[in-house]
Amino acid sequence: MDFLPTVTRAEHRGQYRVHLEFSDGLAGTIDFECWLDGPVFEPLKDIDYFARFFIEGGTIAWPNGADLAPETLYQRTKASAAQLA
């Protein structure tokens, strides 16, 4: 990856799905359920808590400090968009 994509917009779409938009215009909805493993992600299994994410440092984060690398989110979003094409 030649650049560092950043999340510019994020919207909860029910359950563990979030619609993401990136600085280069890529957009798509991804399911985060596969990442909800381990102590830092345990609180996110509560849907109400999961929905409390916010954009910080170019990615989405939660009040307990959990986050995912923007490159990871970008790659998953890009792969999801390719499957729809």
C-alpha positions in Angstrom: 0.0 0.0 0.0 1.5 3.3 -1.1 -0.5 5.5 1.1 -2.1 5.4 4.5 -5.9 5.4 4.1 -7.9 7.1 6.8 -11.5 6.7 7.8 -13.4 10.0 7.2 -16.9 8.8 8.0 -18.4 5.8 9.8 -22.0 4.9 10.3 -23.4 2.0 12.3 -25.6 -0.3 10.1 -26.9 -2.7 12.8 -25.4 -5.6 14.6 -21.6 -5.4 14.1 -21.8 -3.8 10.7 -20.3 -0.3 10.0 -20.4 1.6 6.8 -17.0 3.2 6.3 -15.8 6.0 3.9 -12.1 6.6 3.4 -10.0 9.6 2.4 -9.6 8.3 -1.2 -13.4 7.8 -1.7 -13.6 4.1 -1.1 -16.7 3.2 0.8 -18.4 0.1 1.9 -20.0 -1.8 4.8 -18.1 -4.4 6.7 -18.9 -6.8 9.6 -16.6 -6.5 12.6 -17.8 -9.6 14.3 -14.8 -11.6 13.3 -12.5 -9.2 15.2 -14.4 -9.3 18.5 -12.0 -11.7 20.2 -9.7 -11.0 23.2 -10.1 -8.9 26.3 -10.0 -5.5 24.7 -12.8 -6.4 22.3 -15.0 -8.2 24.8 -17.1 -5.1 25.7 -17.8 -4.6 22.0 -19.9 -7.8 21.9 -22.6 -5.7 23.5 -24.3 -4.1 20.5 -25.1 -0.8 22.3 -21.4 -0.5 23.3 -20.2 -1.4 19.9 -22.3 1.4 18.4 -20.4 4.0 20.5 -17.4 4.0 18.1 -15.9 7.3 17.0 -13.3 8.4 14.5 -9.8 8.9 16.0 -6.4 8.9 14.4 -7.8 8.0 11.0 -9.6 4.9 12.2 -12.6 4.0 14.4 -12.1 3.5 18.1 -14.2 2.8 21.2 -14.3 4.3 24.6 -12.3 1.4 26.2 -9.3 2.1 23.8 -10.1 -0.7 21.3 -9.4 0.1 17.7 -8.3 -1.5 14.4 -5.6 -0.3 12.0 -7.0 1.8 9.2 -5.1 -0.4 6.7 -7.0 -3.4 7.9 -10.3 -1.7 7.6 -9.4 -0.4 4.2 -8.3 -3.8 2.9 -11.5 -5.5 4.2 -13.7 -2.7 2.7 -11.9 -3.0 -0.7 -12.3 -6.8 -0.7 -16.0 -6.5 0.1 -16.5 -3.9 -2.7 -14.8 -6.3 -5.1 -17.1 -9.1 -4.2 -20.1 -6.9 -5.0 -18.8 -5.9 -8.4 
